Amino acid sequence: MNSEPESLPAEIVDLPLIRIASDLSVMAWEQMLAWRSLLGASLDARVVDTKTSPNDLVTKADAQIEALVRGYLSRVRPHDLMVGEEGADALDPVEFFSADILRRLHAYDAEARLLADLSDDGPALEWHVDPIDGTVNYVRNIEHHAFSVGVCEKPDTDPGLGLGGWRIGLVASPGLGATWLAAEGLGAYRVEGRLADYGTAASANIPARRLRGTPSGLSGRLLATGFAYTGNNRGPQLAKLENLMSGYDDLRRCGAASIDLCMVAEGRVNGYAERGLGIYDYAGGAVIVEEAGLKVSRGGAGGPTAAADAQAEVDRLVAAI
């Protein structure tokens, strides 16, 4: 993996969509930290509920973060569509957060005490948001959890796929202390901490590492994947595992698709494949993989998603999963 120090290019720092995504990650990061002390090994029912199984967890933190993101976007990009996992109603960040946190947001006008409308004359966009990807990890205090957002042009057909129209992706992990981001045609990068930690000025010099996948000559091949929460779906997945792992030496399972995809972009693993994801699960990470110069296949809602350095391997993984 390339460790040469770099800076985030000004053309990425200055992108309005990146600055908006940075604001969203500030709110999500703050609330993941704020809720952390309320979540323990007991999985208290006051703050934790289940989705499809006892281990497929949703917390009040998920819903609250999504509500804050929805409230922010309704003011900053009012003509866009937000697609979230929880379906939470909008919550106004200006009424919710302290002035100290609000001042970290690019869109916040401190004098007027409101969020500015940063819409442009371009097409309407879709914001696919996972407030906490890896909720089980988050609840159990495992560091592999993240806020994830991917932005695409709103298509006339096949809503959500946005084929060929993905603009930016951002994944921010408080547990790992890192933010991954990418913009169409401008590359993919990893930043230690949050973008907002370096200030809100467009001219901020932000240390970053350019992502280019696995360097040639690195020994061993690792595959990242995930498994269903319910036994009915897990059985067929396990039956396909030997074929799926053809050409790989070992398997890694992080429990957060967005982080798995960022690991492909960084070159920590060579490939990734999983079936059953929502679009919000892979939206941000898939953009980061592509902008790292690798190949990705988006599975839509529930289909096979895969990423690798070559299209032939992506196709093989899709067929195998």
C-alpha positions as CSV (number, residue, x, y, z in Angstrom):
1,M,0.0,0.0,0.0
2,N,1.3,3.4,-0.9
3,S,2.3,5.4,2.2
4,E,3.7,8.4,0.4
5,P,2.2,11.5,2.1
6,E,-0.1,13.6,-0.1
7,S,-2.7,16.3,0.3
8,L,-6.3,16.2,-0.7
9,P,-6.5,18.1,-4.1
10,A,-8.1,21.5,-3.9
11,E,-10.6,20.6,-6.6
12,I,-12.0,17.9,-4.3
13,V,-11.9,20.1,-1.2
14,D,-13.7,22.8,-3.1
15,L,-16.5,20.6,-4.4
16,P,-19.8,21.6,-2.9
17,L,-21.0,18.0,-2.7
18,I,-17.9,17.0,-0.8
19,R,-18.3,19.9,1.6
20,I,-22.0,18.9,2.2
21,A,-21.0,15.2,2.7
22,S,-18.3,16.4,5.1
23,D,-21.0,18.3,7.1
24,L,-23.1,15.1,7.2
25,S,-20.2,13.1,8.5
26,V,-19.6,15.7,11.3
27,M,-23.1,15.2,12.5
28,A,-23.0,11.4,12.3
29,W,-19.6,11.2,13.9
30,E,-20.7,13.4,16.8
31,Q,-23.8,11.4,17.5
32,M,-22.1,8.0,17.2
33,L,-19.7,9.2,20.0
34,A,-22.6,10.7,22.0
35,W,-24.6,7.5,21.9
36,R,-21.6,5.3,22.6
37,S,-21.9,5.5,26.4
38,L,-25.5,4.4,26.3
39,L,-24.7,1.2,24.4
40,G,-23.1,-1.7,26.2
41,A,-22.9,-5.5,26.2
42,S,-26.4,-5.7,27.7
43,L,-27.9,-4.4,24.4
44,D,-30.5,-2.5,26.5
45,A,-33.9,-2.5,24.8
46,R,-34.4,1.1,25.6
47,V,-31.9,2.1,22.9
48,V,-31.6,-1.1,20.8
49,D,-34.2,-2.9,18.7
50,T,-33.9,-5.6,16.1
51,K,-34.7,-5.8,12.4
52,T,-34.9,-9.2,10.7
53,S,-33.1,-11.1,13.5
54,P,-31.9,-10.6,17.1
55,N,-28.4,-9.8,15.8
56,D,-29.6,-7.5,13.0
57,L,-29.6,-4.4,15.2
58,V,-31.0,-0.9,14.7
59,T,-30.4,1.7,17.4
60,K,-32.0,5.0,18.2
61,A,-28.7,6.4,17.1
62,D,-29.3,5.1,13.5
63,A,-32.7,6.8,13.4
64,Q,-31.5,10.0,15.0
65,I,-28.5,10.4,12.6
66,E,-30.7,9.7,9.6
67,A,-33.3,12.3,10.8
68,L,-30.5,14.9,11.2
69,V,-29.2,14.2,7.7
70,R,-32.7,14.4,6.3
71,G,-33.3,17.7,8.0
72,Y,-29.9,19.1,6.8
73,L,-30.5,18.1,3.2
74,S,-34.0,19.4,3.2
75,R,-32.6,22.9,3.7
76,V,-29.2,22.7,1.9
77,R,-30.3,20.6,-1.2
78,P,-34.1,20.9,-1.0
79,H,-34.7,19.6,-4.6
80,D,-32.7,16.4,-4.0
81,L,-33.9,13.0,-2.8
82,M,-32.5,11.3,0.3
83,V,-32.7,7.5,0.4
84,G,-32.1,6.2,3.9
85,E,-32.4,2.8,5.6
86,E,-34.5,3.8,8.6
87,G,-37.2,6.1,7.1
88,A,-36.8,8.6,9.9
89,D,-38.6,11.9,9.9
90,A,-36.5,15.1,9.4
91,L,-34.8,16.7,12.4
92,D,-33.5,20.3,12.2
93,P,-29.7,20.3,13.0
94,V,-29.8,24.0,13.9
95,E,-32.2,23.3,16.7
96,F,-30.4,20.1,17.8
97,F,-26.7,20.9,17.9
98,S,-24.7,23.3,19.9
99,A,-23.2,26.4,18.3
100,D,-19.8,24.9,18.6
101,I,-20.7,21.9,16.4
102,L,-22.7,24.0,14.0
103,R,-19.7,26.3,13.3
104,R,-17.9,23.3,11.9
105,L,-20.5,22.9,9.1
106,H,-19.8,24.5,5.8
107,A,-23.5,25.2,5.2
108,Y,-24.1,26.9,8.5
109,D,-24.6,30.7,8.4
110,A,-23.7,31.8,12.0
111,E,-25.0,35.3,11.5
112,A,-28.4,34.2,10.2
113,R,-28.4,31.1,12.4
114,L,-29.6,28.9,9.6
115,L,-28.4,26.4,7.0
116,A,-27.8,28.0,3.6
117,D,-29.4,26.6,0.4
118,L,-26.4,25.3,-1.6
119,S,-28.5,24.1,-4.6
120,D,-27.1,24.6,-8.1
121,D,-28.6,24.5,-11.6
122,G,-27.6,20.9,-12.1
123,P,-29.9,17.8,-12.1
124,A,-31.6,16.6,-9.1
125,L,-29.5,14.1,-7.1
126,E,-30.0,11.1,-4.9
127,W,-28.2,10.9,-1.5
128,H,-28.0,7.2,-0.4
129,V,-27.3,7.3,3.3
130,D,-26.4,4.6,5.8
131,P,-26.3,6.4,9.2
132,I,-24.4,3.6,10.8
133,D,-23.1,0.8,8.6
134,G,-22.1,-2.0,10.9
135,T,-24.7,-1.4,13.6
136,V,-23.9,-4.7,15.3
137,N,-20.2,-3.7,15.5
138,Y,-21.2,-0.3,16.8
139,V,-23.4,-1.7,19.6
140,R,-20.8,-4.2,20.6
141,N,-18.0,-1.6,20.6
142,I,-16.2,-3.1,17.6
143,E,-14.4,-0.4,15.7
144,H,-15.6,-1.4,12.2
145,H,-18.6,0.9,11.8
146,A,-19.1,4.0,9.7
147,F,-21.4,6.7,8.3
148,S,-21.7,6.2,4.6
149,V,-23.1,8.4,1.8
150,G,-23.1,8.1,-2.0
151,V,-24.5,10.6,-4.4
152,C,-25.8,10.0,-7.9
153,E,-27.9,11.7,-10.5
154,K,-31.6,10.9,-10.1
155,P,-32.4,8.5,-13.0
156,D,-35.7,8.5,-14.9
157,T,-35.8,4.7,-14.6
158,D,-34.3,2.1,-12.1
159,P,-34.4,4.6,-9.2
160,G,-31.3,4.3,-7.0
161,L,-29.0,2.6,-9.4
162,G,-27.8,5.8,-11.1
163,L,-25.7,3.8,-13.5
164,G,-22.8,5.9,-14.8
165,G,-24.0,8.9,-12.7
166,W,-22.4,8.5,-9.3
167,R,-20.8,11.8,-8.3
168,I,-19.2,11.4,-4.9
169,G,-18.7,8.8,-2.1
170,L,-17.7,9.3,1.5
171,V,-17.3,6.9,4.4
172,A,-16.4,8.1,7.9
173,S,-15.5,5.8,10.7
174,P,-15.1,7.1,14.3
175,G,-14.0,3.7,15.4
176,L,-11.1,3.6,12.9
177,G,-10.5,7.3,13.1
178,A,-10.6,7.7,9.3
179,T,-12.5,9.2,6.4
180,W,-12.4,7.8,2.9
181,L,-13.8,9.9,0.0
182,A,-13.8,10.1,-3.7
183,A,-15.2,12.4,-6.4
184,E,-16.0,11.5,-10.0
185,G,-12.9,11.7,-12.1
186,L,-10.7,13.1,-9.2
187,G,-9.5,9.9,-7.5
188,A,-10.0,8.3,-4.1
189,Y,-8.3,9.3,-0.8
190,R,-8.0,8.4,2.9
191,V,-7.9,11.2,5.5
192,E,-7.1,10.5,9.1
193,G,-9.9,11.8,11.3
194,R,-12.7,14.0,9.8
195,L,-12.4,16.5,7.1
196,A,-13.8,19.1,9.4
197,D,-10.9,18.5,11.8
198,Y,-8.8,20.5,9.3
199,G,-11.2,23.5,9.2
200,T,-13.9,24.6,6.9
201,A,-11.8,26.9,4.6
202,A,-11.7,25.8,1.0
203,S,-8.0,26.4,1.0
204,A,-7.4,24.0,3.9
205,N,-4.3,21.8,3.3
206,I,-5.6,18.4,4.3
207,P,-3.1,15.5,4.6
208,A,-4.4,12.5,2.6
209,R,-3.3,9.3,1.0
210,R,-4.3,8.5,-2.6
211,L,-5.8,5.1,-3.0
212,R,-4.9,2.8,-5.8
213,G,-5.7,-0.7,-4.7
214,T,-3.3,-3.5,-4.1
215,P,0.3,-2.9,-5.3
216,S,1.8,-5.4,-7.6
217,G,4.0,-8.0,-5.9
218,L,2.2,-8.1,-2.6
219,S,2.0,-11.8,-1.5
220,G,-1.2,-13.5,-0.6
221,R,-4.8,-12.7,-1.8
222,L,-7.6,-11.9,0.6
223,L,-11.4,-11.8,-0.1
224,A,-13.8,-9.8,2.0
225,T,-17.4,-10.8,2.2
226,G,-20.5,-10.9,4.5
227,F,-23.2,-13.4,5.5
228,A,-26.9,-13.1,6.1
229,Y,-28.3,-12.8,9.6
230,T,-30.9,-15.6,9.1
231,G,-30.1,-19.3,8.7
232,N,-32.4,-19.7,5.7
233,N,-30.2,-17.3,3.7
234,R,-26.9,-18.2,5.2
235,G,-27.0,-21.9,4.2
236,P,-26.9,-21.2,0.4
237,Q,-24.1,-18.6,1.0
238,L,-22.0,-21.1,2.8
239,A,-22.5,-23.7,0.1
240,K,-21.1,-21.3,-2.4
241,L,-18.1,-20.3,-0.3
242,E,-15.5,-22.7,-1.7
243,N,-16.2,-21.6,-5.3
244,L,-16.3,-18.0,-4.3
245,M,-12.8,-18.2,-2.7
246,S,-11.2,-19.7,-5.8
247,G,-7.9,-17.9,-6.2
248,Y,-7.9,-16.4,-2.7
249,D,-5.8,-17.5,0.3
250,D,-8.1,-16.4,3.1
251,L,-11.3,-14.6,4.0
252,R,-12.0,-11.4,6.0
253,R,-15.3,-10.4,7.5
254,C,-15.6,-6.8,8.9
255,G,-19.3,-6.6,9.2
256,A,-19.6,-3.3,7.4
257,A,-19.9,-3.3,3.6
258,S,-18.7,0.3,3.2
259,I,-15.5,-0.5,5.1
260,D,-15.0,-3.7,3.2
261,L,-15.1,-1.7,-0.1
262,C,-12.7,0.9,1.3
263,M,-10.3,-1.9,2.2
264,V,-10.4,-3.0,-1.5
265,A,-9.6,0.6,-2.6
266,E,-6.7,0.7,-0.1
267,G,-5.4,-2.6,-1.2
268,R,-5.8,-4.2,2.3
269,V,-7.9,-6.9,0.6
270,N,-7.9,-8.0,-3.1
271,G,-11.6,-8.5,-3.6
272,Y,-15.1,-8.2,-2.1
273,A,-18.4,-9.9,-2.8
274,E,-21.7,-10.0,-1.0
275,R,-25.4,-10.6,-1.8
276,G,-28.3,-8.9,-0.1
277,L,-27.1,-5.4,0.4
278,G,-29.2,-2.3,0.2
279,I,-28.0,0.5,-2.1
280,Y,-27.2,2.6,0.9
281,D,-24.8,-0.1,2.1
282,Y,-22.5,0.2,-0.9
283,A,-23.3,3.6,-2.3
284,G,-20.3,5.5,-0.8
285,G,-17.8,2.7,-0.9
286,A,-18.4,1.7,-4.5
287,V,-17.6,5.2,-5.7
288,I,-14.3,5.1,-3.7
289,V,-13.4,1.7,-5.3
290,E,-14.0,3.0,-8.8
291,E,-12.0,6.2,-8.2
292,A,-9.1,4.1,-6.9
293,G,-9.0,2.7,-10.4
294,L,-10.6,-0.7,-9.6
295,K,-13.8,-2.3,-10.9
296,V,-17.1,-2.7,-9.1
297,S,-20.5,-4.2,-9.8
298,R,-23.4,-2.7,-7.9
299,G,-26.1,-5.2,-7.1
300,G,-29.1,-2.9,-6.7
301,A,-31.3,-3.7,-3.8
302,G,-30.4,-7.2,-2.7
303,G,-28.4,-8.4,-5.7
304,P,-24.8,-9.4,-5.9
305,T,-22.2,-6.6,-5.3
306,A,-18.6,-7.2,-6.0
307,A,-15.3,-5.3,-6.3
308,A,-11.8,-6.3,-7.5
309,D,-8.9,-5.0,-9.6
310,A,-10.1,-6.6,-12.9
311,Q,-13.5,-6.8,-14.5
312,A,-13.1,-10.5,-15.2
313,E,-12.7,-11.2,-11.5
314,V,-15.7,-9.0,-10.6
315,D,-17.8,-11.0,-13.1
316,R,-16.6,-14.2,-11.6
317,L,-17.4,-13.1,-8.1
318,V,-20.9,-11.9,-9.1
319,A,-21.5,-15.3,-10.7
320,A,-20.2,-17.2,-7.7
321,I,-22.0,-15.3,-5.0
